Amino acid sequence: MEKTIDLFGEYWQNVIVFAPRVVIAAIVLVVSYSIGARVAKLVMALLRRTSLRDIHESFFRTVITIVFLFLGSIVSLNIVGLENLAISVLAGGGVTAIILGFAFREIGENFLAGMFLAFSRPFKVDDAIKSEDIEGTVKNIELRYTHLRTGDGRDIYVPSAQLFNKPLTNFTKDGLRRISFTIGLDYSNDAKDACALLQKTMEKATGVLEDPRPRAYISSLLPEYVEIELFFWVDVFDGSVDTLSLRTDIMDGCRRALLEGDYVLSADTTTNISITNISKDQ
């Protein structure tokens, strides 16, 4: 009985000696978490000031908090006298990171690509972009993927690694968008006069930009007809302009102008519509 009491007393003495270390370690963990949360909040505020509002903020907030909490855990283990365990945690964390890196290589690649995209800012929400054969409007930007809405209403989630590694076309980077189409004209007509008439017709249309000017030119001499290519520019940031309706109106206006001017349209011609984003210098 005396041995049991002595053993209990020894344990109790150890608890009394060890308890302050545990309390201090717990305080260090709480303080580390608090500092991490505050630093994350400050970083988020700085990112918003740099117009990086489309970044997946919760990811950065979580990563920053976990880093501070991890460092606090290492300090806490040293305070309670578990230095060897702290070293094991550090070594094990490195090995675990390597194992997870190989196991989830694609996920990690997408996260890293998403971070680079977030800071390089090649596109933002509501931009029209294209990567390989995927084209649509950006609806949401996450670190691992970007949500695109296609013209036919499909929702596509494109991995960030593809957007970072593959060629990317942004149709609305500067707000200018070029719309083009072709018309076939019979060889018996004066093609240059027809180009001048078509250019004036496009210039009169409401919604067509004066700078860059609309253009009409002979693009090819095909066996059946003379091919004339026309293009005009619109401001995609102008909410009053419906691009599809404007394109239809201009195409119909050009058709009517040619018919009223006694020009002969080739019955074999095909009208091809394309929309591109090109700099003003081109």
Secondary structure by P-SEA (a helix, b strand, c coil): caaaaaaaaaaaaaaaaaaaaaaaaaaaaaaaaaaaaaaaaaaaaaaaaacccccaaaaaaaaaaaaaaaaaaaaaaaaacaaaaaaaaaaaaaaaaaaaaaaaaaaaaaaaaaaaaaaaccccccccccccccccccccccccbbbbbccccccccccaaaaacccccccccccbbbbbbbbbbcccccaaaaaaaaaaaaaaccccccccccccccccccccbbbbbbbcccccccccccaaaaaaaaaaaaaaaaaaacccccccbbbbbbbbbbcccc
